[in-house]
Amino acid sequence: MYHKIKTITIFSMNFDIQNALTQMLETKKHINYNIETLSNYNENYQNSDIIICDLPVLCLLNYRNQMKENTYLFYISDYKNDLCNDYYEVADEVLIRPIQLEYLNKRVHQIYQNMKQGEDLWLNNTYLNVLIDSMPDLVWFKDINGIHMKVNDVFCQTVGKKKKEIEGKDHCSVWDVKIDDCAKTEDIVEKRKKDMSI
């Protein structure tokens, strides 16, 4: 299993948020992170995983467009005196001053865990795909309703369809038959060594 380092960027005129987050993150096991505070938006932040904006900005979307796709964006608002006109539409989460650092700590930890779970899911799915695609026999997984959730390359070759045409479909749609005779259809294909369309 790999453990990617997460980058947290804070735009602020002081280090209060960074100090609080660093203290929290150092108490958690298996969290790899790089955290920095920047005093203006001209510095490099495009590859950050979590961004906390504690500096005034007129249009947040301009900065959001420069971030990578799955960056989680906090915006800290002065509410009544805030000049930013789009923070509720653009930010993933808005915090109102004065911010509660304990709450921010919990949220950053939750977001980190969610990102890690997503990456672990992707990695495990990749492991499974490589495993089943290396098998010489048909391999498929169905849900309780008989919908194909995952198939291997041999299954695709056998039915003469791509994975995107199979996954999410029932037996009749996959095998181009009108009656769900799953075992019978698969037995015929195995014996003929050809898909049903030939």
N, C-alpha and C positions, 0 to 999 in steps of 0.2 A: 504494500500500500504506500502511496506517496503522500506527502504532506506539503502542499503548496503554501508558500508564505503569502499572507494577505497584507495588502498595503492599505493603511488608513491615513487619509490626508485631512488635516483640519485647517481651515482658513480662519485665522483669528489673530488678534493683536497681542494675545498673551498665551501662556502655556497651561492654563488651568484645566482645560479639557484634556489635553495630552497627558498631563500628570495624573489625572483621575483615571483615565483609560489605561494607562501604563500600569498603574497600581492594581487595577482589576485584572487585566490580562495576565500579569505575572503570577497571579494566584491560580490560574486555570491551567490544567495539564493539557498537553498536546495541542496548544495553540501557538502557531508560528506566525508572527506578524512583524511588520515594519511600520512604525507610526512617526509622522512628522507634522509640524505646524508651519504653515506658510503665511506670510503677512500680506500677500497680494495674489491675484488670480493670474498673473503673468508667468508664474513659475510652473514647473512640470507637475501635472496631476492626472494626465490622460489615462494612465494605467492603474489608477487607484481602484480598489475594490469597494471601499466605503469612503464617502466624502461627507464632511461636516462643515457647512458654511456658516461661519459666525462673523462674516464681514458683510457690510451693505453692498447690494448689487441692484441695478435697475431692472435687468432682464436676466433671469436665471436660465432660460432656455438656451441662450448663446453658449453658456458654459456646459450645460447638459449635453449639447450636441457634440462636444469635444471629448466626452467621457466614453469609456468602452460600454458595450451594450448592457451588461448586468450590474453596473455600479449602483450601489445603494446610496441615495442622496438624502442627507438630512439638511434642512434649512432652519436656522434659528432666527425667529422673527421678533422684531420689536413691536409688532402688532399695530398699534395706533399710529406710530411714527414711521412705519416701514414704507420705503419708496418702491420696493420691488412689486411689480404688477402681475407676476405670473407664478409666484412660489407655490400656491396651492395646487396649481395644475401640473407643475413640473417636478417638484420635490416628491420623494417617496414618503417622507414624513416631515411634518412641521412641528417644531418645538417653540414655545413662547417664552421669552425672557420674563423673569429669571429662570434659567433652566435648572432642573433637578439632576445633578450629576449621577446620583444613584440610579435614576430611571434610565439615563443615557447609557450608563454602564451595562445595565441589563439588556437594553435593546441591541447594543453593539454585540454583546455576547450571543444573543439569539440569532442575529443576522449572520454572524460568523458560523454558527452551528448549522443554519439553514443552507448556507453556501457550501459548507463541507459535505452535508448530506447529499446535496445535488451532485457534487463532484464524485462522491462515493457511488451514488446510483449510476452515474454515467460510466464509471470505471467497471463496476460489477456487470453492467449491461454489455460492455465491451468484452469482458471476460467470457460471458455466456455466449455471445455471438461468435467469437473465435472458436470456442469449444464445439458448439453444435455445427458450425460450418465446416469443421474439420472431420466430421463424422460421415462415413460413406452411406449411411441409411437415412431415410426420411425421418426428420425430427420436427415435431410440432407441439405447441402448448395451446390448449383451449381453456376458456373460462367455463364456469358452470352452465352457461347458456349455449355452449358449443361454438363460441366465436374464437377464431384463430387469433391468438395474442402474439405468437412468435413462431416462425418457421425457419428452417435452414435452407441453404442453397440447393441441396439435393431435392428438397420438397418443391422448390420453385421450378427447377428443371423438369421435374416429373409432371407437374400440372401445366407447365408452359407459361407461367406468369411471374411477374416481379413481386417482391415482398410487399410493396405498397398496394398491390392489387389483391393480396391475400390477407394480410394482417388487418383485423377488424371486420372480417367477413365470415359468414357461416359456411357450413359444408356445401350446401347447394350452390352458393355463389362461387366458391372456389373451384369446385369440380364440374360446374356447368351441368348439374342434374336437377330434376324437379322434386325428387324424393330424397330425404335424408337417409341414405343407405350407406352410411360412413364405412363400416367394415367391409361391405361388399364391394364398394367402389375402389377402395384402397387395395383390396385383394386382387381385383381385376388388373389394376395398373401394375402391381408387383409382378403378376404372372406375364403380362404382355410386355413389360419393360418399356412401355410407351404411355404418353399422357392420353387423356380421354378424347382429345380433339383429333387424334390420328386414326 
